[in-house]
Amino acid sequence: MIEIITNEHQEVITALFNTAKEEIKIISPFLSIKTAKLLSEAAKKGLACSFITRFYLQDFLDGSNTLDGLQIMLDAGVKLYALIGLHTKLYIFDSDDAIVGSANFTEGGLVRNIELSIYLKEEDTIADLCDYYDDIIVNINKDNDGIITQTMIDNYKERYQENEKFKNKQQGGKSIVSTIRGAALDTKAKRIKEDLNEIFSEIEEHKTERLTDPVYTAMGGEQSVVSYKNLRNIILKFSASAKKRADGNKPMQMHAFNDNGQKIYISNFSLSKLKSAQAIEEDDETYFCVHSYDKNGNECPLIVGRGVFKAFSNNNDIRTKTWKEQYDWLLEYPLYCIIAKASIINAPISCGIPLREVTQALGYKTYKHTLENPEKYTKERVDKAHRQQAMLYLSTEAKEFIDSKLNALGEKFGWSTYESDL
């Protein structure tokens, strides 16, 4: 039997929980307390229960997953698994019944939204779905990061509290927490896990998924506020490159361009860094870091100023501009964000703040992604985190450290200020 389910998800799922006698297997990126209790109660009755989900700290901060719910299930003996890049929704009961579709295992998915799913009962296809589920479990078990343990949950509880405090202190802009755990079973998932820009892209691209499938409390509370709307990015933006370093004996150059009658200052990106450029939001703070040479002639990125970005636009492509041949390097870095305003120390680049001075002082506390993964980042690894990056997200502690150093340099050398006509 094959049926289409529209607005009866809660009734159908509840009935299947009540009639299941041996096992329940569920895949869903999202979870609420109320529905976590359904699976926990089944496990306490002796059913073999397992749950595959996403283990992104951002999902917990946004309310689309719940650490308390995972804790309840773990305590009840439910086997919990984490998968990078998960967007599948699948429910299997006793190998006899299965639901496949867009409904998520949340109160929002089961009650509040009109979702479309396919209900299969005693169909041959269910055996294939069981094999699909079991194959995922086999592969997850080969990955050291795929099984959700008490240690992982405790660690996320601490980080959740830290980020909640941080969120309450900041306003404006956007911030995405890049901490993710889970098995990476394909090439795309491995890229997401290893590349910071891919992590941000994965979370950003699926924010609509979270918003259209909101998580509600056990009593059907309001849709949770999504935390990425509460914070402003603090960006360390690199210019020049390790292969083509800027002259350390000259100040950082800020080039003005006439764009349809308006004077603009820009910060450039190569085509390969499109996702980095697209991540920049209106009024994001930035610190300018130039690949150059320090006072002793050592190769080193140096921080020489700060500013504010305008949001990236798809029109920000130098290849479409009349001024594209004004400098040779423009076509090498054809994408750009407009710098709304900037202050650069009125001194040679070599007088700037060596980036290693920041990383040596703060270690893993330097960047957002290292702050969220302290066990992975030794000082040596943090020192190298900037390599081949167009930009990195700074922690608030790094911002305070850099500001104190820049303020002293500004008092000593003075500032050169720039502002776009926008």
N, C-alpha and C positions, 0 to 999 in steps of 0.2 A: 504494500500500500504506500502511495506517495501522496502527501497533502501539502498544500501551501498554508503557512501560518502568517497571519498579518498582525492582529492585535491581541492574540490570546497566548502570548509567550509565557506569561507567568502561570496561567492555568495548566498549560501543557507540561512545562518543566516541573512544576510542583507535583503533578500527577505521576510523572516518570520517576521522580525521586521517591515517591511513596510506594511505587510498585517494583522498583529495582530490587533484586535479591542477591546479586553477586558482585557486580562491579559498576563503577561510573568513571568515565574518562572524559575530561573536559579540556578544551583549548580555548582560551580567551585572553586578550591583552588586558582586560579590565575586570575589576572585582569590587563588590561592596560588602559591608558587614552582613547585611541581611542574607544575601545569597551565599556568603561564605559559611553561614550557619547551616544552610541546607546540606552542603557537602560534608560538613563536620558531623552533623547528626547521622548522616548515612554511614560515615566511617565508624562512628561509635556503635552502630548496629552490627558491625562486622563486615560491611562491604569493602572491597578493595577499591579505594578511591585515589585518583591522581589528577593533578591540575597543572597544565603548562601555561605560563603567562609571561608577560614582559616584566623585567626587573630594572626599570629606569627610575632613578630618583625623581626626575621631573614628573613622572606619572603620579607618584605618591604626593608630591607637593601640589599638583593640580587637582587631586581628589579623584582621579580616574582609576586608581588602584589603592589598596589599603593595607598597610603593614599590620594593623590589628586583625584584619581579616585573614591574612596569611598566618599570623600567629595562632589564631583560633584553629585553623585547619591543621597546622603543623602539630599542635598539641593533641589533636584528635587522631593523629596518625595518617593524615592525608599526605601522599607523596607529592612534593612541590618541585617544579622544574622551571628554569628560566631560559628564554630563547631570544636572541638578538634579532631584531627586524620582524617580530611577530605581529601579524594582523589577521590571522585566521581565527574563525569561530567554529568550533565543532563540539558536539555533545553526544556521547555514546553511552547507552544504558544496556547492560547485560548482553551486548552483541546482538540485541534484537531491535532496538530503537536508536535512531540517530537524528539529530537536527543539525543542519548545515545552513549557514547564511549569515546575515548581517547583524543579528541580535547578539549583543555581548552579555556576558554573565555578570550583569550588574542590575540593580533595581531599576536604573534608567532604561537599560535594554529590555528588561522583562515587563516593565509596567508603563513607564512614562512615554515611550516613543512608539511610533508606528513603524515596525520593522518587517521585512520580508524574509522568511526562512523556509526551507524545505524540510518537512518531517518525513522520515523514512521508517517504515515498520516491516520487519521480516522481509527485507529486500536483499538480494544478493550483493548489492553495492555496499551494504553495511560491512561485510567481511573485508572489502577493499579499504574502507575507512578505518577499520580496526588495524589492518596491516600498516596503513599510513601512520596511524598514531603510534603503533608499537615500534616502527622503524625510527620515528623521531626520538623516542625514548632511548633506543639503543645508541643512537648517535650522540644524544645529549650526555649519556653516561660515559662517553669517551672523552668528553670535555670537562676539565677540572672545575669549570666555572658554571656548569649547567644545573647543578642540584642546589636548591635553596635550603640552606641550613639555618640553625638557630644563630650561629655566628654572623651570617650574612644579614639576617633580619635585625639583630642587635646593632650591627654596624650602621645599617640604614636608619634605624631609629635615632641614633646619635646625630647622624648627618641631617636628618629631617629637622630635628630641633635646632641645629646650628643654622640651617638655611631659613627656617621660619623666623629666627631672631634677626638674621641678616635682612630678610625681606621687610620686616617691620621697621627697620631703620632707614630704608632707602625709598625713594620715590622717583617716578618718571621713567621713560624709556622701556627697555626690555632686557631680560636676562634669561638665558636657558642654562640649567644645571646639566652638566655633561656626564655626570656619573651614571654609568650603565654596567650591569653585570649580566652574564648569561652565556650560553653556548652559541658559538658562531658556526653554523652548519654549511654555509655557502660563501661564495666569493664576496657577494654584496655585504653579507653580515660581517665578514672579517674586515672589510673596509670600514664599515660603521664602527667597529670596535677599536680599530687601530688609528683611524684618522679623525682628528678633532673636528675638522670641517664636515666630515661625513656624519658625525654624531649630531652636530647642530642641524644639519640638513634633514636627517631622519626625524628628529623631534619636531622641527619647524614644519615640515611637510605634512605631518600627521596631527597637527594641533587641531585642525577642523574635525578630525575623527574623534578626538577627545571631547570637543565642544558639542558635537551633534549626538554623542552618546554619553551624556553627563552622568556622573555618579551621585547618587542620593544616599542619605543616611538611612539607617534602619527604619526610621519613622517617616521617610519620604520628605526629607528636608529640601532646601533650595539648592539650585545648581551651584557648585563650588566655584569660587573665583579662581581663575587660572593665573598661576603665579608669574608666568613670563610677561604679563602686562605690568608688573609692579616695579621693575628694576631698569636702570639705565646701564647699557654696556660701557665698560671702561676698556678701551682698545689700545694695544701697543702696535702701532702701524710702522712697518719697515719700509725703507726706501734704499735705493741703490741695491747692490747685491754683493755676495761674497766674491763673485768673479769680477765684478766691476765696481770697486769701492769708490766712494766719493773722496775728494781731496780733503784730508783732515785739517789743512791749513786755511781753509775757507769756511765761512758760515754756510749753513744749510740754505740752499737756493729755493725760493718760492717763486714760481713762474705764474704770471697773470695772463689769462687768455680772454679774448673777446668772443663771447658766445651770444650771438644775436643781440649785440649791443650792450651786453652785461659783462662786467669784469668778474671773472671767477678764478679761484685758486683750487687746485685739484690734487688728489692723492691717487696714484695709479695702481692698477692691477694687471697682471698678464691674463690672457684668455683662460689659462688653466686654473686661475683663482677666481673664477666667476662666482662660485658659491660663497666665497669670503666676502666679495663685494656686495652680493645680494643680502648678506646677513646684517649689513649696516643699516641702522634705523635713524630716524630723525633725532637730532640732538645727542647722539652718542658722543661721549667724551673720547678723545684720542690723545696719545702721546707719540711724538714723532721720534723714531729711532733710525739712525742712519748707519748703514754698513760703511765703516771708514777705518781710521787709525787713531789710536790714543796719543797722548803726549809723548810716549816713548816709542812711537812708531809701530806698536803692536796692532795687528788686525783685531777689530773689535766693533760691535754695534754700540752706538752712543746715543743717549736720549738728549735731545736739544731743545724741545719745546712741547707745547700742548695746544689743543684746539677742540673744535666741535664740528661734527660732520652733519651734512644734510643726508637724508635717506637716499639710498641708491635707487636709480631709475633705469629702466631698460633703454632710455635714450642716452645714457652716459657711455657712449661709444665713440672714441676719437675718430674711428674710420669713417664716420658719417659727417665729420666736421671740416670746415674750410681750413682750419688751422692744424690739420693733421701732420703736415710736413714742416712745421715750425721748428721741431727738434727731432733728431734721428731716433731717439729713444721712445717717442710717443707711440709709434706703431708696434714697438716691442711690448709695451704695456698699454694697450688701447682702451681698457676699461678704467673708469674713474668714479670717485665720489667727490662731490663738491665740499670743500672745506669752508664752512660758514664763517669761521674766524679762527685765527691762530696767533700765538705768541711764541717767537723763536728767540733764543738768547742771542744777543748781538756780539757774537764771538765765534772763533773757529770751531768747527765740529769737534776737534780734539779736546776742547774744553768742556764738552758735555759729560753726562753721567754714563760711565761704562756700564753696560747692561750686566756684566758679571758682578759689579759692585752690588746691584740689587739682588741678584740671585744668590750671591754668597751670604748676604745679610739675612735674606728671608727664606731661602731654600724652597721647599714645596709650597710655601705660602705666597709665592710670587704670582702664580697664574691661577685662574679659576679651575682649570682642569687638573692641575697638580694639587691644588688645595683639596679637591674632592677625592683625590686618590693618593694620599700621603705615603702609603706603603709601597707604591710603585715608583716613587720619584726620590731618588737620592739627590744630593746636591749636584753630583756630576751629571746626572741625567737632566736635571732642571737647567743646568748651564747650557745644555745642547738643545733644549726644547724649541729654540727659535729657528733652528736650521731649516731652510727651505720653506719657511712660513711667510706669508704676506702680512699676517697679523696674528696676534694672540690676545686673549681676554685676560686682563689683569685683575687681581684681587683688590679689595678696598685697602688692605694693608699695604700692598705695593703702591697703590695710588698715593696714600699718605706719605710713604717713604720717599717716592719720587718727587712729590710736591714740595716737601721740605728741602730737598736738594736743589730743585729747580728754582725755588724762591730765593735761595742763597746765591745761585748763579745769576739770577735776574738782577738782584741788588748789586752784584759786582760788575756785571757787564752791560746791564740794561737790556731792553727788549726791542725787537722789531715786530711790529704788529701788522696783521693782514686781515682783510674782511671782504668777502664776496658781495656783489651787488644783488643780493636776493632777499 
